[in-house]
């Protein structure tokens, strides 16, 4: 599988790639740079904000639901209009949003974490049809939020623990139903560098693709949690994958400049760029966020 640069703008903390199925356009974020980025063919696009923004779902052709450090807001790509949907930890100046993804029921899951990566300040929330509920607490760097296409479960990780968890869901409503279990335990690997789970996405065969921070790779796991393969990238801090392009056979991956190890100078030149791998195992379109409020 060939890896090439999709966009060479260096993000300090690239995250949250989303392929918009109606616009046929990739969006992603530089969290620390407070920017939403995209491309229109060869033309780079960006929208600047006055606070951290990190993840999105699509509502319709022109609107995204975006997670920021105050909660969720609706954003019109054409006019730039913002409409606050709900607050999440808006009174906590020490936290910000991190990972997030729409679920198959039209809800949206998003995570929070300490702005300096403080232990235990993070959590995971679900917004669904006007209701907001906190699903997990006491986390440090919540990541890897993604969903089984058959509506049986969600996956997520706390990067610091080096484990990806599986959360059973009620197939009718998408709310958690039962206890979490360990899906992939990366602590069992004793090779260098350590594999630390960051963002993740599910492909059309139900396999989970996980960007592994500090390891310069994206790894694929079977629905049973078995390691299948890994694709190497030219820089170390791979942060999140997303499927898109024709027949969803392009796998896009964001990366970061943040905290690159000084003993890996070969990672510096392309750090923070957004990459694409063509002819990947195909993915599926992201579901729209429920639009009754739009």
RAKA-V707410 format. One record per run of one state. SS is the DSSP state (h for helix, s for strand, l for the rest). FROM is the first residue (numbers start at 0). LEN is the number of residues. Records with the same first field share a line. If there is no record, write none. Layout:
SS=FROM-LEN ; FROM-LEN
This chain:
l=0-2 ; 7-5 ; 20-4 ; 30-4 ; 40-2 ; 48-4 ; 58-4 ; 68-2 ; 76-5 ; 87-7 ; 102-5 ; 114-7 ; 128-2 ; 139-2 ; 147-5 ; 161-1 ; 169-6 ; 188-7 ; 203-4 ; 213-3 ; 221-5 ; 232-4 ; 244-1 ; 248-1 ; 256-8 ; 267-6 ; 277-5 ; 283-11
s=2-5 ; 12-8 ; 24-6 ; 34-6 ; 42-6 ; 52-6 ; 62-6 ; 70-6 ; 81-6 ; 94-8 ; 107-7 ; 121-7 ; 130-9 ; 141-6 ; 152-6 ; 162-7 ; 175-10 ; 195-8 ; 207-6 ; 216-5 ; 226-6 ; 236-8 ; 249-7 ; 273-4 ; 282-1
h=158-3 ; 185-3 ; 245-3 ; 264-3
